Amino acid sequence: MSLLKSSVYLLCFASSFLCMALLARSYFRSRSRLLLWSMLCFIGLSINNLLLFVDVVLLPTTVDLLPLRHLSALGGLGILLYGFIWDAD
């Protein structure tokens, strides 16, 4: 069961990182501001998924990275919300 959890956490990180990379590639081609905000959001979500893997799989149970995980997710979504509100056409 531990191997299944580890692989799911790594796949979540890989998919969010792949989304971030695809958004970055599209942003550098078209320079669309929405792609920029989405890419920055997925950077935060990728960090969140990486911290989840480190917290649950690699570190002992006495160490808790929950505040850092919440902060990275909040930062990513906050950046996306900022982009939606202030860059609306």
N, C-alpha and C positions, 0 to 999 in steps of 0.2 A: 504494500500500500504506500510506503514511503517513496518508492521509485515512481509510482504513478503521480503522487503529489508533486514531486520534484520536476517531472517532465511537464506537467500541466503548468506549473509556475514559469518554467523556462519557455514554454511555447507562448504563454501570455506576454512575456517580455519580448520574445522574438517578433510576435505579430505587431505589437505596438511600436517596436523599433523599425520594423519594415514599413509601417504606415508613415512614420516620421521621415524615413529616408525617401519614400515616394513623394510625400508632400514637399520635401526640400528640393527634390529634383524638379518637380513641377513649378515650384516657386521661382527657382533660378532661371527657368525658361520663360515664364510669362510675367513675373513680377507682380502677381496679383496679391493684394494685401490680405485677402481672406485665407489664401494658402499659407502666408507667413504666420498668421495667428494660429491656424490649425497645426502647423508644424511645431510652433513653440508649445502648444498645448500637449502634443504628443511627446515632446521631450520630457515634460513633467510626468506624463503617464508612464513613459518608459522607465524613468527613474523610480517611480512608484512600484512598478512591477519588479524591477531589479532589487529594490529594498525588501519587497515581500519575499522574494526567493532567499535573499541573504538572511532575513529575519527568521523565517520558518525552517529553512533547510540547513544553513551553515552555522548559525550562531546557537549557543545554548539557550535554554528556555529562560535563563535569568536575565538575558539582555532583551530589551523590548524596543524595536524600532518603529512602533506604531505612530508616535508623534511625527517622526520624519516622513513616514509614508503618507500620513494625512496632509502634512505641509506640502509635499511635492505634488500631490493630487490637487490640492487647493490652489497652489500656484499655477499649475497648468490650466485648470479650468478658469481661474481668475483672469489669466492672460487672454484666453479665448473670449470670455465675456467682455473684457475691455475692448477687444477688437470688434466684437459685434456691436457694441454700443457707440463707440467713438468713431469708427470707420464706416458707419452706415451711409450709404449713398442716397 
